Amino acid sequence: MRVNYLVNDSGAIVVLNPQVVRKKDAFVLSGNGNSRYRQFEFTAVLTPRPGQKLFLSYVHSEAHGDLNDFSRYLGEFPSPVVQPNLFSALPGDLPDRFLAWGFFPLPWKMQIAPIVEYHTGFTYAPVDAARHYVGVPYSDRFRYPRFFSADARVSKDVKVNEKYSLRFSLSVLNMTNHFNALDVHANTGDPQYGVFFGNYKRQFRGDFDVLF
């Protein structure tokens, strides 16, 4: 078993702010941004029987910082929408995450490698028709549904000669066909405001690899 606690505090982050300078609208850079990250991690490795291995991981974390980090606006934006800077939870804030994965032998010299992931939904920022924040952006009030995915891969190695082997595998992604939203209608002027959409449905995939 392993327990880990991480503290990360960052200062002097370059942030972008809309301001009025000499009676003109301007985007002003300053170096007074801050962010903080806290993470508690617990990991365990179990070996129920010879040839079997199970890994368990739980992470509790929080990420807060200035939202107008300049790096968010780097790119080809002809007219970026820049809101007044706020210190809030960051888009990647993920309070709770659980992972379980492992390797287990099967008959006929096959192997199955399952992986299960469950975590709190990501945050998002509702805006109005003028693209202004509505409420506190990226707060616990505005989160995606909880994420759950159970995947598995069954594989078998076939020895060709002393040097090469072939590995045939079949993978199943999102076996339970759980709805894991990819996006949300976050504009309050949208008739579908608050509706989550997009999802990777259950998928099957076959592969083979050459092993040396």
PAGU-437621 format. One record per residue (C-alpha): x, y, z; residue in three letters; residue number from 0. Coordinates in nm, 2 decimals. Each point is the difference from the previous one (the first is absolute). Last residue first. Layout:
PAGU-437621
px;py;pz;type;seq
X;Y;Z;Ala;NUM
...
This chain:
PAGU-437621
px;py;pz;type;seq
0.99;-0.98;-3.00;Phe;211
-0.38;0.03;0.01;Leu;210
-0.21;0.08;-0.31;Val;209
-0.33;0.15;0.08;Asp;208
-0.36;-0.08;-0.08;Phe;207
-0.31;0.20;0.05;Asp;206
-0.38;-0.03;0.03;Gly;205
-0.23;0.27;0.12;Arg;204
-0.35;0.00;0.14;Phe;203
-0.17;0.32;0.11;Gln;202
-0.28;0.09;0.25;Arg;201
-0.11;0.36;-0.06;Lys;200
0.23;0.30;0.02;Tyr;199
-0.23;0.28;0.09;Asn;198
-0.11;0.35;-0.11;Gly;197
-0.27;0.20;0.18;Phe;196
-0.08;0.17;0.33;Phe;195
-0.31;0.22;0.02;Val;194
0.04;0.30;0.24;Gly;193
-0.13;0.25;-0.25;Tyr;192
-0.20;-0.17;-0.28;Gln;191
-0.19;0.32;-0.09;Pro;190
0.34;0.18;-0.02;Asp;189
0.00;0.35;0.16;Gly;188
0.15;-0.14;0.32;Thr;187
0.30;-0.11;-0.20;Asn;186
0.16;-0.32;0.14;Ala;185
-0.14;-0.26;-0.23;His;184
0.23;-0.28;0.12;Val;183
0.28;-0.21;-0.14;Asp;182
0.16;-0.34;0.01;Leu;181
-0.26;-0.18;0.22;Ala;180
0.08;-0.34;0.13;Asn;179
-0.31;-0.22;-0.05;Phe;178
0.08;-0.35;0.12;His;177
0.01;-0.27;-0.27;Asn;176
0.07;-0.25;0.27;Thr;175
0.30;-0.13;-0.20;Met;174
0.15;0.34;-0.05;Asn;173
0.28;-0.13;-0.23;Leu;172
0.03;-0.37;-0.09;Val;171
0.34;-0.11;-0.12;Ser;170
0.09;-0.32;-0.20;Leu;169
0.36;-0.10;-0.02;Ser;168
0.24;-0.21;-0.21;Phe;167
0.36;0.01;0.09;Arg;166
0.24;-0.15;-0.25;Leu;165
0.34;-0.14;0.10;Ser;164
0.34;0.03;-0.15;Tyr;163
0.36;-0.11;0.08;Lys;162
-0.02;-0.37;0.08;Glu;161
-0.27;-0.05;-0.25;Asn;160
-0.37;0.09;-0.06;Val;159
-0.11;0.00;0.36;Lys;158
-0.37;0.09;0.04;Val;157
-0.08;0.24;0.28;Asp;156
-0.36;0.04;0.11;Lys;155
-0.19;0.31;0.10;Ser;154
-0.32;0.11;0.17;Val;153
-0.04;0.37;0.06;Arg;152
-0.25;0.16;0.24;Ala;151
-0.17;0.33;0.05;Asp;150
-0.24;0.13;0.27;Ala;149
-0.07;0.37;-0.01;Ser;148
-0.17;0.23;0.24;Phe;147
-0.01;0.38;0.00;Phe;146
-0.22;0.20;0.24;Arg;145
-0.24;0.25;-0.17;Pro;144
0.17;0.32;-0.11;Tyr;143
0.03;0.27;0.26;Arg;142
-0.14;0.35;0.06;Phe;141
-0.09;0.04;0.37;Arg;140
0.34;-0.12;0.10;Asp;139
0.15;0.32;-0.14;Ser;138
0.15;0.04;-0.35;Tyr;137
-0.14;0.35;-0.04;Pro;136
-0.17;0.17;0.29;Val;135
-0.34;0.12;-0.12;Gly;134
-0.07;0.08;-0.36;Val;133
0.33;0.10;-0.17;Tyr;132
-0.04;0.25;-0.29;His;131
-0.02;-0.14;-0.36;Arg;130
-0.25;0.27;-0.11;Ala;129
-0.27;-0.27;-0.03;Ala;128
0.07;-0.11;0.35;Asp;127
0.28;-0.23;0.12;Val;126
0.02;-0.32;0.20;Pro;125
0.35;-0.11;0.10;Ala;124
0.09;-0.37;0.02;Tyr;123
0.13;-0.24;0.26;Thr;122
0.11;-0.36;-0.06;Phe;121
-0.21;-0.29;0.13;Gly;120
0.13;-0.19;0.30;Thr;119
0.18;-0.32;-0.08;His;118
-0.04;-0.37;-0.07;Tyr;117
0.25;-0.21;-0.20;Glu;116
0.00;-0.38;-0.04;Val;115
0.28;-0.19;-0.19;Ile;114
0.00;-0.36;-0.09;Pro;113
0.30;-0.20;-0.14;Ala;112
-0.09;-0.35;-0.11;Ile;111
0.26;-0.26;-0.08;Gln;110
0.00;-0.31;-0.22;Met;109
0.20;-0.32;0.04;Lys;108
-0.28;-0.23;-0.10;Trp;107
-0.19;0.09;0.32;Pro;106
0.02;0.35;0.14;Leu;105
0.28;0.19;0.19;Pro;104
-0.08;0.32;0.18;Phe;103
0.16;0.35;-0.03;Phe;102
-0.12;0.31;0.18;Gly;101
-0.18;0.33;0.01;Trp;100
-0.19;0.21;0.25;Ala;99
-0.03;0.37;0.00;Leu;98
-0.19;0.24;0.23;Phe;97
-0.01;0.38;-0.04;Arg;96
-0.14;0.26;0.23;Asp;95
0.03;0.38;0.01;Pro;94
0.07;0.06;-0.37;Leu;93
0.08;0.37;-0.08;Asp;92
0.11;0.01;-0.37;Gly;91
-0.21;0.31;-0.08;Pro;90
0.16;0.19;0.29;Leu;89
-0.18;0.08;0.33;Ala;88
-0.02;0.37;0.05;Ser;87
0.21;0.32;0.00;Phe;86
-0.17;0.24;-0.25;Leu;85
0.13;0.20;-0.29;Asn;84
-0.24;0.22;-0.19;Pro;83
-0.12;-0.19;-0.31;Gln;82
0.20;-0.03;-0.33;Val;81
-0.19;-0.11;-0.31;Val;80
0.27;-0.04;-0.26;Pro;79
-0.04;0.18;-0.34;Ser;78
0.21;-0.15;-0.28;Pro;77
0.12;-0.28;0.23;Phe;76
0.29;-0.18;-0.16;Glu;75
0.17;-0.13;0.31;Gly;74
0.11;0.11;0.35;Leu;73
-0.30;0.10;0.20;Tyr;72
0.01;-0.28;0.26;Arg;71
0.37;0.07;0.05;Ser;70
-0.08;0.34;0.14;Phe;69
-0.15;-0.14;0.32;Asp;68
-0.34;0.18;0.02;Asn;67
-0.16;-0.25;0.24;Leu;66
0.22;0.09;0.30;Asp;65
0.04;-0.32;0.21;Gly;64
-0.15;-0.29;0.18;His;63
0.07;-0.38;-0.04;Ala;62
-0.13;-0.25;0.25;Glu;61
0.10;-0.37;0.05;Ser;60
-0.11;-0.33;0.13;His;59
0.16;-0.30;-0.17;Val;58
-0.08;-0.36;0.05;Tyr;57
0.20;-0.28;-0.17;Ser;56
-0.04;-0.38;0.00;Leu;55
0.23;-0.24;-0.19;Phe;54
-0.07;-0.37;-0.04;Leu;53
0.25;-0.27;-0.09;Lys;52
-0.06;-0.36;-0.09;Gln;51
0.28;-0.24;-0.11;Gly;50
0.02;-0.17;0.34;Pro;49
-0.32;0.07;0.20;Arg;48
-0.17;0.30;0.17;Pro;47
0.29;0.23;-0.08;Thr;46
-0.11;0.35;0.11;Leu;45
0.16;0.33;-0.06;Val;44
-0.12;0.31;0.19;Ala;43
0.00;0.37;-0.08;Thr;42
-0.12;0.29;0.21;Phe;41
0.04;0.36;-0.13;Glu;40
-0.07;0.33;0.16;Phe;39
0.03;0.30;-0.23;Gln;38
0.00;0.38;0.05;Arg;37
0.05;0.25;-0.27;Tyr;36
0.03;0.38;0.02;Arg;35
0.00;0.28;-0.25;Ser;34
0.11;0.36;-0.01;Asn;33
0.00;0.29;-0.25;Gly;32
0.19;0.33;0.07;Asn;31
0.20;0.02;-0.31;Gly;30
-0.21;0.24;-0.20;Ser;29
-0.11;0.02;-0.36;Leu;28
-0.26;0.26;-0.11;Val;27
-0.26;-0.05;-0.27;Phe;26
-0.12;0.35;-0.11;Ala;25
-0.32;0.21;-0.03;Asp;24
0.08;0.36;-0.05;Lys;23
-0.04;0.30;0.24;Lys;22
0.37;0.02;0.06;Arg;21
0.00;-0.36;0.11;Val;20
-0.34;-0.17;0.07;Val;19
0.06;-0.36;0.11;Gln;18
-0.05;-0.36;-0.12;Pro;17
0.24;-0.22;0.20;Asn;16
0.26;-0.26;-0.11;Leu;15
0.19;-0.19;0.26;Val;14
0.38;-0.09;0.02;Val;13
0.06;-0.22;0.30;Ile;12
0.22;0.16;0.27;Ala;11
-0.09;-0.27;0.25;Gly;10
-0.04;-0.38;0.01;Ser;9
-0.08;-0.22;0.30;Asp;8
0.02;-0.38;-0.03;Asn;7
-0.06;-0.23;0.29;Val;6
0.01;-0.38;-0.05;Leu;5
-0.09;-0.27;0.25;Tyr;4
0.09;-0.36;-0.07;Asn;3
-0.11;-0.33;0.17;Val;2
0.14;-0.33;-0.13;Arg;1
-0.11;-0.36;0.06;Met;0
